[in-house]
Amino acid sequence: MELPAGVTPAPPRDYPELVARVTGVVSALVGPNESVLVVSRGDPDLLELGPARERTSRRARMAASPATTRATRESAVAQLHALREAGAQYLVFPATCTWWLDHYGALASYLLTSARAVHHDPDCLVFDLRPERNQPPS
């Protein structure tokens, strides 16, 4: 079900704990100088990703509402591709944003064919976007 424009669901009651768990996962998987994209509604806590990350690391977010138009759905792939070309190395979907993969089918297909899922649990899904890490063994 899509929500009306301007309406966003309330975060779960354990949201601060979810952010802490996602931060722990990212800190364990990603080096301090590696670039991480986080799908969020702009939550600054999700953009910090913990004390193990260096302040000089690139942080970016991809944000949208569930009521996004088809044209914008297709631009999600273009936006991710551009961020990837600019050096993004990982993409994190917190549990509160995994709906993107259903809503943006082209984005899900792009990730399945050009990235590698390196972590998946009830709290988050993390993709490694680096092309050299996603080639099949020869």
Contacts in CASP RR format, 6 or more apart in sequence:
PFRMAT RR
TARGET T0000
AUTHOR 0000-0000-0000
METHOD contacts of the structure
MODEL  1
MELPAGVTPAPPRDYPELVARVTGVVSALVGPNESVLVVSRGDPDLLELG
PARERTSRRARMAASPATTRATRESAVAQLHALREAGAQYLVFPATCTWW
LDHYGALASYLLTSARAVHHDPDCLVFDLRPERNQPPS
2 66 0 8 1.000
2 67 0 8 1.000
2 103 0 8 1.000
3 9 0 8 1.000
3 65 0 8 1.000
3 66 0 8 1.000
3 67 0 8 1.000
4 67 0 8 1.000
5 65 0 8 1.000
5 67 0 8 1.000
6 65 0 8 1.000
6 67 0 8 1.000
8 41 0 8 1.000
8 65 0 8 1.000
11 96 0 8 1.000
12 18 0 8 1.000
12 96 0 8 1.000
15 96 0 8 1.000
16 45 0 8 1.000
18 94 0 8 1.000
18 95 0 8 1.000
18 96 0 8 1.000
18 123 0 8 1.000
19 43 0 8 1.000
19 45 0 8 1.000
19 46 0 8 1.000
19 94 0 8 1.000
21 123 0 8 1.000
21 124 0 8 1.000
22 46 0 8 1.000
22 92 0 8 1.000
22 94 0 8 1.000
22 123 0 8 1.000
22 124 0 8 1.000
23 45 0 8 1.000
23 46 0 8 1.000
23 48 0 8 1.000
23 49 0 8 1.000
23 50 0 8 1.000
24 50 0 8 1.000
25 119 0 8 1.000
25 121 0 8 1.000
25 123 0 8 1.000
25 124 0 8 1.000
25 126 0 8 1.000
26 36 0 8 1.000
26 49 0 8 1.000
26 50 0 8 1.000
26 53 0 8 1.000
26 90 0 8 1.000
26 92 0 8 1.000
26 124 0 8 1.000
26 126 0 8 1.000
27 49 0 8 1.000
27 50 0 8 1.000
27 51 0 8 1.000
27 52 0 8 1.000
27 53 0 8 1.000
29 90 0 8 1.000
29 118 0 8 1.000
29 119 0 8 1.000
29 126 0 8 1.000
30 36 0 8 1.000
30 49 0 8 1.000
30 53 0 8 1.000
30 89 0 8 1.000
30 90 0 8 1.000
31 52 0 8 1.000
31 53 0 8 1.000
32 52 0 8 1.000
32 53 0 8 1.000
32 54 0 8 1.000
32 57 0 8 1.000
33 54 0 8 1.000
33 56 0 8 1.000
33 57 0 8 1.000
34 57 0 8 1.000
34 89 0 8 1.000
34 90 0 8 1.000
35 57 0 8 1.000
35 58 0 8 1.000
35 59 0 8 1.000
35 60 0 8 1.000
35 87 0 8 1.000
35 88 0 8 1.000
35 89 0 8 1.000
35 90 0 8 1.000
36 49 0 8 1.000
36 53 0 8 1.000
36 57 0 8 1.000
36 58 0 8 1.000
36 59 0 8 1.000
36 88 0 8 1.000
36 89 0 8 1.000
36 90 0 8 1.000
36 91 0 8 1.000
36 92 0 8 1.000
37 60 0 8 1.000
37 61 0 8 1.000
37 62 0 8 1.000
37 80 0 8 1.000
37 83 0 8 1.000
37 88 0 8 1.000
37 90 0 8 1.000
37 91 0 8 1.000
37 92 0 8 1.000
37 129 0 8 1.000
38 46 0 8 1.000
38 47 0 8 1.000
38 49 0 8 1.000
38 59 0 8 1.000
38 60 0 8 1.000
38 61 0 8 1.000
38 62 0 8 1.000
38 91 0 8 1.000
38 92 0 8 1.000
38 94 0 8 1.000
39 61 0 8 1.000
39 62 0 8 1.000
39 63 0 8 1.000
39 91 0 8 1.000
39 92 0 8 1.000
39 93 0 8 1.000
39 94 0 8 1.000
39 97 0 8 1.000
39 100 0 8 1.000
40 46 0 8 1.000
40 47 0 8 1.000
40 61 0 8 1.000
40 62 0 8 1.000
40 63 0 8 1.000
40 94 0 8 1.000
40 96 0 8 1.000
40 97 0 8 1.000
41 63 0 8 1.000
41 97 0 8 1.000
42 61 0 8 1.000
42 63 0 8 1.000
46 61 0 8 1.000
46 92 0 8 1.000
46 94 0 8 1.000
47 59 0 8 1.000
47 61 0 8 1.000
48 59 0 8 1.000
49 59 0 8 1.000
58 86 0 8 1.000
58 87 0 8 1.000
58 88 0 8 1.000
60 83 0 8 1.000
60 88 0 8 1.000
62 76 0 8 1.000
62 79 0 8 1.000
62 80 0 8 1.000
62 83 0 8 1.000
62 100 0 8 1.000
64 72 0 8 1.000
64 76 0 8 1.000
64 100 0 8 1.000
66 99 0 8 1.000
66 103 0 8 1.000
68 103 0 8 1.000
73 103 0 8 1.000
73 104 0 8 1.000
73 105 0 8 1.000
73 106 0 8 1.000
73 107 0 8 1.000
74 106 0 8 1.000
76 100 0 8 1.000
76 104 0 8 1.000
76 106 0 8 1.000
76 107 0 8 1.000
77 104 0 8 1.000
77 106 0 8 1.000
77 107 0 8 1.000
77 110 0 8 1.000
80 88 0 8 1.000
80 91 0 8 1.000
80 107 0 8 1.000
80 110 0 8 1.000
81 110 0 8 1.000
84 129 0 8 1.000
88 129 0 8 1.000
89 128 0 8 1.000
89 129 0 8 1.000
89 130 0 8 1.000
90 118 0 8 1.000
90 126 0 8 1.000
90 127 0 8 1.000
90 128 0 8 1.000
90 129 0 8 1.000
91 111 0 8 1.000
91 115 0 8 1.000
91 126 0 8 1.000
91 127 0 8 1.000
91 129 0 8 1.000
92 124 0 8 1.000
92 125 0 8 1.000
92 126 0 8 1.000
92 127 0 8 1.000
93 100 0 8 1.000
93 101 0 8 1.000
93 124 0 8 1.000
93 125 0 8 1.000
93 126 0 8 1.000
93 127 0 8 1.000
94 123 0 8 1.000
94 124 0 8 1.000
95 122 0 8 1.000
95 123 0 8 1.000
95 124 0 8 1.000
98 125 0 8 1.000
100 107 0 8 1.000
100 108 0 8 1.000
101 107 0 8 1.000
101 108 0 8 1.000
101 111 0 8 1.000
101 125 0 8 1.000
102 108 0 8 1.000
111 117 0 8 1.000
111 127 0 8 1.000
114 129 0 8 1.000
114 131 0 8 1.000
114 134 0 8 1.000
115 127 0 8 1.000
115 128 0 8 1.000
115 129 0 8 1.000
115 134 0 8 1.000
116 127 0 8 1.000
116 128 0 8 1.000
116 133 0 8 1.000
116 134 0 8 1.000
117 125 0 8 1.000
117 126 0 8 1.000
117 127 0 8 1.000
117 128 0 8 1.000
118 126 0 8 1.000
118 127 0 8 1.000
118 128 0 8 1.000
119 125 0 8 1.000
119 126 0 8 1.000
120 126 0 8 1.000
128 134 0 8 1.000
END
